[in-house]
Amino acid sequence: MREIQSTEATAQLSAILDAVERGETVAITRQGRRIARLVPEPTHHQERAAKAVEALRAFGQRNGSISADELISARREG
Protein backbone atom coordinates (compact mmCIF):
# COMPACT_ATOMS: atom_id res chain seq x y z
CA MET A 1 0.00 0.00 0.00
CA ARG A 2 1.35 3.38 -0.98
CA GLU A 3 1.09 6.34 1.38
CA ILE A 4 0.86 9.93 0.23
CA GLN A 5 0.59 13.23 2.08
CA SER A 6 -2.77 15.01 1.78
CA THR A 7 -1.15 18.02 0.09
CA GLU A 8 0.40 15.76 -2.56
CA ALA A 9 -2.89 13.88 -2.94
CA THR A 10 -4.65 17.12 -3.77
CA ALA A 11 -2.12 17.97 -6.44
CA GLN A 12 -1.96 14.44 -7.88
CA LEU A 13 -5.58 13.29 -7.55
CA SER A 14 -5.95 12.20 -11.17
CA ALA A 15 -2.79 10.05 -11.06
CA ILE A 16 -3.84 8.55 -7.72
CA LEU A 17 -7.25 7.62 -9.10
CA ASP A 18 -5.56 5.99 -12.10
CA ALA A 19 -3.43 3.90 -9.71
CA VAL A 20 -6.49 2.90 -7.68
CA GLU A 21 -8.32 1.97 -10.87
CA ARG A 22 -5.41 -0.33 -11.73
CA GLY A 23 -5.88 -2.09 -8.37
CA GLU A 24 -3.54 -0.21 -6.04
CA THR A 25 -4.59 0.88 -2.56
CA VAL A 26 -3.46 4.37 -1.51
CA ALA A 27 -3.42 5.69 2.06
CA ILE A 28 -3.63 9.45 2.53
CA THR A 29 -1.82 10.91 5.51
CA ARG A 30 -1.86 14.21 7.33
CA GLN A 31 1.03 15.05 9.65
CA GLY A 32 2.22 11.44 9.44
CA ARG A 33 -1.15 9.97 10.48
CA ARG A 34 -3.35 7.97 8.12
CA ILE A 35 -6.65 9.73 7.59
CA ALA A 36 -8.11 7.96 4.56
CA ARG A 37 -7.60 5.00 2.28
CA LEU A 38 -8.59 4.76 -1.37
CA VAL A 39 -9.31 1.22 -2.48
CA PRO A 40 -10.49 -0.14 -5.84
CA GLU A 41 -14.15 -0.96 -6.22
CA PRO A 42 -14.57 -4.75 -5.90
CA THR A 43 -16.79 -4.96 -8.97
CA HIS A 44 -14.22 -3.11 -11.07
CA HIS A 45 -11.51 -5.53 -9.96
CA GLN A 46 -13.76 -8.50 -10.73
CA GLU A 47 -14.50 -7.12 -14.19
CA ARG A 48 -10.77 -6.70 -14.89
CA ALA A 49 -10.09 -10.25 -13.70
CA ALA A 50 -12.88 -11.65 -15.86
CA LYS A 51 -11.53 -9.80 -18.91
CA ALA A 52 -8.03 -11.10 -18.22
CA VAL A 53 -9.28 -14.69 -17.95
CA GLU A 54 -11.20 -14.32 -21.19
CA ALA A 55 -8.12 -12.89 -22.92
CA LEU A 56 -6.05 -15.86 -21.71
CA ARG A 57 -8.67 -18.30 -23.00
CA ALA A 58 -8.75 -16.57 -26.38
CA PHE A 59 -4.95 -16.62 -26.50
CA GLY A 60 -4.98 -20.34 -25.77
CA GLN A 61 -7.48 -20.99 -28.54
CA ARG A 62 -5.39 -19.01 -31.03
CA ASN A 63 -1.98 -20.35 -30.02
CA GLY A 64 -2.62 -23.71 -28.40
CA SER A 65 -2.02 -24.46 -24.78
CA ILE A 66 1.01 -23.14 -22.94
CA SER A 67 2.64 -24.39 -19.77
CA ALA A 68 2.62 -22.52 -16.48
CA ASP A 69 6.37 -21.93 -16.90
CA GLU A 70 5.79 -20.32 -20.30
CA LEU A 71 3.04 -18.14 -18.87
CA ILE A 72 5.25 -16.99 -15.97
CA SER A 73 8.12 -16.31 -18.36
CA ALA A 74 5.86 -14.23 -20.60
CA ARG A 75 4.62 -12.28 -17.58
CA ARG A 76 8.18 -11.50 -16.49
CA GLU A 77 9.04 -10.30 -19.98
CA GLY A 78 6.06 -7.96 -19.97
MOPAC internal coordinates of N, CA, C and O (Angstrom, degrees):
PM7 1SCF
backbone

  N    0.0000 0     0.00 0     0.00 0    0    0    0
  C    1.4444 1     0.00 0     0.00 0    1    0    0
  C    1.5210 1   108.41 1     0.00 0    2    1    0
  O    1.2310 1   121.22 1   -48.55 1    3    2    1
  N    1.2924 1   115.27 1   131.45 1    3    2    1
  C    1.4609 1   121.23 1   179.58 1    5    3    2
  C    1.5204 1   109.37 1   -90.05 1    6    5    3
  O    1.2310 1   120.39 1   -38.44 1    7    6    5
  N    1.3211 1   116.87 1   141.56 1    7    6    5
  C    1.4607 1   121.94 1   175.22 1    9    7    6
  C    1.5120 1   109.22 1  -112.09 1   10    9    7
  O    1.2310 1   121.09 1   -36.95 1   11   10    9
  N    1.3242 1   115.53 1   143.05 1   11   10    9
  C    1.4580 1   120.54 1  -179.70 1   13   11   10
  C    1.5282 1   108.55 1  -143.31 1   14   13   11
  O    1.2310 1   120.95 1   -39.20 1   15   14   13
  N    1.3283 1   115.78 1   140.80 1   15   14   13
  C    1.4616 1   121.31 1   178.10 1   17   15   14
  C    1.5351 1   109.96 1   -66.32 1   18   17   15
  O    1.2310 1   120.31 1   -31.37 1   19   18   17
  N    1.3135 1   117.01 1   148.63 1   19   18   17
  C    1.4639 1   121.08 1  -177.67 1   21   19   18
  C    1.5271 1   111.88 1   -59.63 1   22   21   19
  O    1.2310 1   119.85 1   144.37 1   23   22   21
  N    1.3315 1   117.89 1   -35.63 1   23   22   21
  C    1.4691 1   119.54 1   179.34 1   25   23   22
  C    1.5211 1   110.86 1   -66.90 1   26   25   23
  O    1.2310 1   120.17 1   141.05 1   27   26   25
  N    1.3323 1   117.28 1   -38.95 1   27   26   25
  C    1.4657 1   120.89 1   176.20 1   29   27   26
  C    1.5251 1   110.46 1   -68.17 1   30   29   27
  O    1.2310 1   120.65 1   141.27 1   31   30   29
  N    1.3305 1   116.37 1   -38.73 1   31   30   29
  C    1.4643 1   120.53 1  -179.39 1   33   31   30
  C    1.5241 1   110.35 1   -60.77 1   34   33   31
  O    1.2310 1   120.60 1   140.52 1   35   34   33
  N    1.3059 1   116.46 1   -39.48 1   35   34   33
  C    1.4632 1   120.12 1   178.46 1   37   35   34
  C    1.5200 1   110.79 1   -62.27 1   38   37   35
  O    1.2310 1   120.76 1   136.55 1   39   38   37
  N    1.3106 1   116.14 1   -43.45 1   39   38   37
  C    1.4596 1   120.52 1  -177.32 1   41   39   38
  C    1.5284 1   112.54 1   -74.16 1   42   41   39
  O    1.2310 1   120.36 1   153.00 1   43   42   41
  N    1.3427 1   116.92 1   -27.00 1   43   42   41
  C    1.4633 1   120.83 1  -173.60 1   45   43   42
  C    1.5343 1   112.78 1  -116.22 1   46   45   43
  O    1.2310 1   119.90 1  -153.32 1   47   46   45
  N    1.3110 1   117.80 1    26.68 1   47   46   45
  C    1.4593 1   121.04 1  -173.54 1   49   47   46
  C    1.5254 1   112.77 1   -54.93 1   50   49   47
  O    1.2310 1   119.60 1   135.64 1   51   50   49
  N    1.3026 1   118.37 1   -44.36 1   51   50   49
  C    1.4630 1   120.57 1  -177.93 1   53   51   50
  C    1.5301 1   111.28 1   -61.42 1   54   53   51
  O    1.2310 1   120.16 1   134.95 1   55   54   53
  N    1.3210 1   117.29 1   -45.05 1   55   54   53
  C    1.4706 1   121.37 1   179.10 1   57   55   54
  C    1.5259 1   111.17 1   -65.25 1   58   57   55
  O    1.2310 1   120.64 1   142.34 1   59   58   57
  N    1.3216 1   116.38 1   -37.66 1   59   58   57
  C    1.4760 1   120.14 1   178.71 1   61   59   58
  C    1.5245 1   109.78 1   -65.32 1   62   61   59
  O    1.2310 1   120.40 1   136.26 1   63   62   61
  N    1.3187 1   116.84 1   -43.74 1   63   62   61
  C    1.4663 1   119.71 1   179.01 1   65   63   62
  C    1.5217 1   111.23 1   -63.58 1   66   65   63
  O    1.2310 1   120.07 1   143.91 1   67   66   65
  N    1.3216 1   117.48 1   -36.09 1   67   66   65
  C    1.4719 1   120.77 1   175.61 1   69   67   66
  C    1.5291 1   110.05 1   -61.55 1   70   69   67
  O    1.2310 1   120.39 1   136.52 1   71   70   69
  N    1.3312 1   116.86 1   -43.48 1   71   70   69
  C    1.4687 1   120.99 1   179.37 1   73   71   70
  C    1.5233 1   111.01 1   -63.79 1   74   73   71
  O    1.2310 1   120.30 1   137.74 1   75   74   73
  N    1.3242 1   117.03 1   -42.26 1   75   74   73
  C    1.4620 1   120.94 1   178.79 1   77   75   74
  C    1.5222 1   110.13 1   -65.24 1   78   77   75
  O    1.2310 1   120.36 1   140.91 1   79   78   77
  N    1.2996 1   116.92 1   -39.09 1   79   78   77
  C    1.4655 1   121.03 1   178.29 1   81   79   78
  C    1.5331 1   111.14 1   -62.80 1   82   81   79
  O    1.2310 1   120.48 1   148.18 1   83   82   81
  N    1.3306 1   116.68 1   -31.82 1   83   82   81
  C    1.4637 1   121.32 1   177.39 1   85   83   82
  C    1.5300 1   112.16 1   -79.37 1   86   85   83
  O    1.2310 1   119.99 1   176.39 1   87   86   85
  N    1.3396 1   117.63 1    -3.61 1   87   86   85
  C    1.4598 1   120.22 1   175.67 1   89   87   86
  C    1.5111 1   115.41 1   112.90 1   90   89   87
  O    1.2310 1   119.65 1   178.36 1   91   90   89
  N    1.3081 1   118.27 1    -1.64 1   91   90   89
  C    1.4617 1   121.66 1  -178.25 1   93   91   90
  C    1.5280 1   110.54 1   -82.05 1   94   93   91
  O    1.2310 1   120.47 1   -33.71 1   95   94   93
  N    1.3178 1   116.70 1   146.29 1   95   94   93
  C    1.4559 1   122.46 1   172.99 1   97   95   94
  C    1.5189 1   107.87 1  -102.02 1   98   97   95
  O    1.2310 1   120.49 1   -45.87 1   99   98   97
  N    1.3368 1   116.67 1   134.13 1   99   98   97
  C    1.4568 1   121.63 1  -177.35 1  101   99   98
  C    1.5275 1   108.91 1  -124.62 1  102  101   99
  O    1.2310 1   120.94 1   -53.90 1  103  102  101
  N    1.3408 1   115.80 1   126.10 1  103  102  101
  C    1.4619 1   121.10 1   175.24 1  105  103  102
  C    1.5211 1   108.21 1   -97.18 1  106  105  103
  O    1.2310 1   120.78 1   -43.71 1  107  106  105
  N    1.3205 1   116.11 1   136.29 1  107  106  105
  C    1.4587 1   121.66 1   178.05 1  109  107  106
  C    1.5210 1   107.71 1  -105.80 1  110  109  107
  O    1.2310 1   121.45 1   -49.25 1  111  110  109
  N    1.3290 1   114.82 1   130.75 1  111  110  109
  C    1.4578 1   119.87 1  -177.00 1  113  111  110
  C    1.5254 1   110.93 1  -117.25 1  114  113  111
  O    1.2310 1   122.00 1   -24.23 1  115  114  113
  N    1.3216 1   113.77 1   155.77 1  115  114  113
  C    1.4629 1   121.18 1   173.32 1  117  115  114
  C    1.5208 1   106.05 1  -135.78 1  118  117  115
  O    1.2310 1   120.41 1   -57.63 1  119  118  117
  N    1.2987 1   116.82 1   122.37 1  119  118  117
  C    1.4677 1   123.39 1  -178.34 1  121  119  118
  C    1.5315 1   110.97 1    53.47 1  122  121  119
  O    1.2310 1   121.11 1  -139.08 1  123  122  121
  N    1.3407 1   115.48 1    40.92 1  123  122  121
  C    1.4554 1   121.13 1   176.32 1  125  123  122
  C    1.5211 1   115.37 1    79.66 1  126  125  123
  O    1.2310 1   119.76 1  -178.32 1  127  126  125
  N    1.3275 1   118.05 1     1.68 1  127  126  125
  C    1.4644 1   122.52 1  -178.63 1  129  127  126
  C    1.5215 1   109.71 1  -111.73 1  130  129  127
  O    1.2310 1   120.35 1   -48.31 1  131  130  129
  N    1.3263 1   116.94 1   131.69 1  131  130  129
  C    1.4687 1   119.54 1   177.66 1  133  131  130
  C    1.5211 1   109.82 1   -66.77 1  134  133  131
  O    1.2310 1   121.73 1   -49.88 1  135  134  133
  N    1.3382 1   114.29 1   130.12 1  135  134  133
  C    1.4622 1   118.85 1   178.76 1  137  135  134
  C    1.5193 1   113.01 1  -118.74 1  138  137  135
  O    1.2310 1   120.35 1   161.24 1  139  138  137
  N    1.3253 1   116.93 1   -18.76 1  139  138  137
  C    1.4679 1   120.11 1  -179.31 1  141  139  138
  C    1.5175 1   109.00 1  -157.78 1  142  141  139
  O    1.2310 1   121.67 1   -19.84 1  143  142  141
  N    1.3227 1   114.40 1   160.16 1  143  142  141
  C    1.4608 1   120.66 1   176.93 1  145  143  142
  C    1.5198 1   107.88 1  -139.01 1  146  145  143
  O    1.2310 1   120.89 1   -51.86 1  147  146  145
  N    1.3234 1   115.91 1   128.14 1  147  146  145
  C    1.4589 1   121.71 1   175.96 1  149  147  146
  C    1.5154 1   107.75 1   -99.75 1  150  149  147
  O    1.2310 1   120.69 1   -56.27 1  151  150  149
  N    1.3089 1   116.28 1   123.73 1  151  150  149
  C    1.4643 1   121.56 1  -179.29 1  153  151  150
  C    1.5211 1   108.97 1  -125.66 1  154  153  151
  O    1.2310 1   120.22 1   -29.65 1  155  154  153
  N    1.3355 1   117.19 1   150.35 1  155  154  153
  C    1.4646 1   119.72 1   178.67 1  157  155  154
  C    1.5246 1   111.07 1   -65.65 1  158  157  155
  O    1.2310 1   121.07 1   -31.52 1  159  158  157
  N    1.2935 1   115.56 1   148.48 1  159  158  157
  C    1.4627 1   120.82 1   173.82 1  161  159  158
  C    1.5232 1   108.77 1   -65.55 1  162  161  159
  O    1.2310 1   119.42 1   -47.52 1  163  162  161
  N    1.3238 1   118.72 1   132.48 1  163  162  161
  C    1.4739 1   120.31 1  -178.94 1  165  163  162
  C    1.5237 1   112.67 1   -58.63 1  166  165  163
  O    1.2310 1   119.70 1   141.24 1  167  166  165
  N    1.3105 1   118.18 1   -38.76 1  167  166  165
  C    1.4617 1   119.73 1  -178.01 1  169  167  166
  C    1.5229 1   110.69 1   -66.94 1  170  169  167
  O    1.2310 1   120.46 1   143.66 1  171  170  169
  N    1.3313 1   116.73 1   -36.34 1  171  170  169
  C    1.4648 1   120.02 1   178.43 1  173  171  170
  C    1.5210 1   110.07 1   -63.98 1  174  173  171
  O    1.2310 1   120.66 1   136.93 1  175  174  173
  N    1.3260 1   116.35 1   -43.07 1  175  174  173
  C    1.4586 1   121.29 1   179.27 1  177  175  174
  C    1.5316 1   109.96 1   -63.66 1  178  177  175
  O    1.2310 1   120.33 1   138.29 1  179  178  177
  N    1.3036 1   116.97 1   -41.71 1  179  178  177
  C    1.4685 1   120.97 1   179.36 1  181  179  178
  C    1.5217 1   110.74 1   -64.54 1  182  181  179
  O    1.2310 1   120.21 1   140.55 1  183  182  181
  N    1.3217 1   117.20 1   -39.45 1  183  182  181
  C    1.4615 1   120.82 1   178.14 1  185  183  182
  C    1.5261 1   110.65 1   -63.67 1  186  185  183
  O    1.2310 1   120.43 1   137.06 1  187  186  185
  N    1.3406 1   116.78 1   -42.94 1  187  186  185
  C    1.4697 1   120.62 1   178.21 1  189  187  186
  C    1.5186 1   110.77 1   -62.60 1  190  189  187
  O    1.2310 1   120.54 1   137.89 1  191  190  189
  N    1.3383 1   116.57 1   -42.11 1  191  190  189
  C    1.4626 1   120.31 1  -179.80 1  193  191  190
  C    1.5243 1   110.35 1   -64.74 1  194  193  191
  O    1.2310 1   120.50 1   137.42 1  195  194  193
  N    1.3237 1   116.64 1   -42.58 1  195  194  193
  C    1.4652 1   120.16 1   179.61 1  197  195  194
  C    1.5303 1   110.82 1   -63.11 1  198  197  195
  O    1.2310 1   120.18 1   139.56 1  199  198  197
  N    1.3321 1   117.26 1   -40.44 1  199  198  197
  C    1.4638 1   120.52 1   177.91 1  201  199  198
  C    1.5281 1   111.07 1   -65.33 1  202  201  199
  O    1.2310 1   120.55 1   141.43 1  203  202  201
  N    1.3241 1   116.55 1   -38.57 1  203  202  201
  C    1.4668 1   120.37 1   179.38 1  205  203  202
  C    1.5275 1   110.55 1   -65.66 1  206  205  203
  O    1.2310 1   120.22 1   138.14 1  207  206  205
  N    1.3239 1   117.18 1   -41.86 1  207  206  205
  C    1.4660 1   120.70 1   178.76 1  209  207  206
  C    1.5197 1   109.81 1   -63.82 1  210  209  207
  O    1.2310 1   120.36 1   136.98 1  211  210  209
  N    1.3128 1   116.91 1   -43.02 1  211  210  209
  C    1.4625 1   120.38 1   179.28 1  213  211  210
  C    1.5284 1   110.72 1   -63.05 1  214  213  211
  O    1.2310 1   120.38 1   139.16 1  215  214  213
  N    1.3349 1   116.88 1   -40.84 1  215  214  213
  C    1.4654 1   120.45 1   178.29 1  217  215  214
  C    1.5232 1   110.85 1   -63.27 1  218  217  215
  O    1.2310 1   120.22 1   140.76 1  219  218  217
  N    1.3297 1   117.18 1   -39.24 1  219  218  217
  C    1.4706 1   120.28 1   177.65 1  221  219  218
  C    1.5251 1   111.10 1   -65.68 1  222  221  219
  O    1.2310 1   120.44 1   139.68 1  223  222  221
  N    1.3179 1   116.76 1   -40.32 1  223  222  221
  C    1.4678 1   119.83 1   178.05 1  225  223  222
  C    1.5238 1   110.94 1   -63.69 1  226  225  223
  O    1.2310 1   120.51 1   135.93 1  227  226  225
  N    1.3234 1   116.63 1   -44.07 1  227  226  225
  C    1.4608 1   120.60 1   178.94 1  229  227  226
  C    1.5272 1   110.61 1   -63.40 1  230  229  227
  O    1.2310 1   120.59 1   139.88 1  231  230  229
  N    1.3248 1   116.47 1   -40.12 1  231  230  229
  C    1.4615 1   120.71 1   177.26 1  233  231  230
  C    1.5228 1   110.34 1   -60.85 1  234  233  231
  O    1.2310 1   120.84 1   136.13 1  235  234  233
  N    1.3246 1   116.01 1   -43.87 1  235  234  233
  C    1.4616 1   120.62 1   178.98 1  237  235  234
  C    1.5136 1   112.21 1   -62.19 1  238  237  235
  O    1.2310 1   120.21 1   141.10 1  239  238  237
  N    1.3186 1   117.20 1   -38.90 1  239  238  237
  C    1.4584 1   120.47 1   179.24 1  241  239  238
  C    1.5274 1   111.26 1   -68.49 1  242  241  239
  O    1.2310 1   120.57 1   144.26 1  243  242  241
  N    1.3200 1   116.51 1   -35.74 1  243  242  241
  C    1.4723 1   120.32 1   179.62 1  245  243  242
  C    1.5185 1   112.34 1   -75.78 1  246  245  243
  O    1.2310 1   120.13 1   143.33 1  247  246  245
  N    1.3186 1   117.36 1   -36.67 1  247  246  245
  C    1.4653 1   121.18 1  -169.48 1  249  247  246
  C    1.5236 1   114.00 1  -116.86 1  250  249  247
  O    1.2310 1   119.52 1  -174.87 1  251  250  249
  N    1.3007 1   118.52 1     5.13 1  251  250  249
  C    1.4571 1   119.92 1  -176.06 1  253  251  250
  C    1.5183 1   110.30 1    79.82 1  254  253  251
  O    1.2310 1   120.90 1    -6.62 1  255  254  253
  N    1.2877 1   115.88 1   173.38 1  255  254  253
  C    1.4583 1   118.78 1  -176.38 1  257  255  254
  C    1.5218 1   110.55 1   -75.29 1  258  257  255
  O    1.2310 1   121.31 1   -27.37 1  259  258  257
  N    1.3212 1   115.10 1   152.63 1  259  258  257
  C    1.4546 1   120.95 1   176.25 1  261  259  258
  C    1.5191 1   108.07 1  -126.99 1  262  261  259
  O    1.2310 1   120.72 1   -24.63 1  263  262  261
  N    1.2990 1   116.23 1   155.37 1  263  262  261
  C    1.4604 1   120.52 1  -179.44 1  265  263  262
  C    1.5255 1   109.95 1   -80.73 1  266  265  263
  O    1.2310 1   121.05 1   -15.53 1  267  266  265
  N    1.3085 1   115.60 1   164.47 1  267  266  265
  C    1.4652 1   120.83 1   177.18 1  269  267  266
  C    1.5267 1   110.07 1   -61.03 1  270  269  267
  O    1.2310 1   120.48 1   141.34 1  271  270  269
  N    1.3341 1   116.70 1   -38.66 1  271  270  269
  C    1.4764 1   120.19 1   178.91 1  273  271  270
  C    1.5280 1   111.32 1   -62.47 1  274  273  271
  O    1.2310 1   120.44 1   139.83 1  275  274  273
  N    1.3316 1   116.76 1   -40.17 1  275  274  273
  C    1.4627 1   120.41 1   178.20 1  277  275  274
  C    1.5253 1   110.71 1   -65.93 1  278  277  275
  O    1.2310 1   120.51 1   140.27 1  279  278  277
  N    1.3183 1   116.63 1   -39.73 1  279  278  277
  C    1.4543 1   121.50 1   179.33 1  281  279  278
  C    1.5247 1   110.52 1   -64.66 1  282  281  279
  O    1.2310 1   120.20 1   135.41 1  283  282  281
  N    1.3228 1   117.22 1   -44.59 1  283  282  281
  C    1.4670 1   121.26 1   179.12 1  285  283  282
  C    1.5188 1   110.07 1   -64.75 1  286  285  283
  O    1.2310 1   120.07 1   138.82 1  287  286  285
  N    1.3114 1   117.47 1   -41.18 1  287  286  285
  C    1.4583 1   121.42 1   178.17 1  289  287  286
  C    1.5221 1   110.94 1   -61.56 1  290  289  287
  O    1.2310 1   120.48 1   135.94 1  291  290  289
  N    1.3225 1   116.68 1   -44.06 1  291  290  289
  C    1.4672 1   120.99 1   179.06 1  293  291  290
  C    1.5199 1   110.67 1   -63.40 1  294  293  291
  O    1.2310 1   120.11 1   141.53 1  295  294  293
  N    1.3217 1   117.39 1   -38.47 1  295  294  293
  C    1.4633 1   121.77 1   178.75 1  297  295  294
  C    1.5258 1   109.90 1   -63.67 1  298  297  295
  O    1.2310 1   120.54 1   136.13 1  299  298  297
  N    1.3067 1   116.58 1   -43.87 1  299  298  297
  C    1.4772 1   120.12 1  -179.65 1  301  299  298
  C    1.5261 1   111.41 1   -64.22 1  302  301  299
  O    1.2310 1   120.85 1   145.56 1  303  302  301
  N    1.3114 1   115.98 1   -34.44 1  303  302  301
  C    1.4697 1   120.31 1  -179.85 1  305  303  302
  C    1.5138 1   112.69 1   -77.16 1  306  305  303
  O    1.2310 1   120.48 1   166.24 1  307  306  305
  N    1.3280 1   116.70 1   -13.76 1  307  306  305
  C    1.4569 1   120.43 1   177.41 1  309  307  306
  C    1.4807 1   111.79 1    92.68 1  310  309  307
  O    1.2310 1   120.10 1   180.00 1  311  310  309

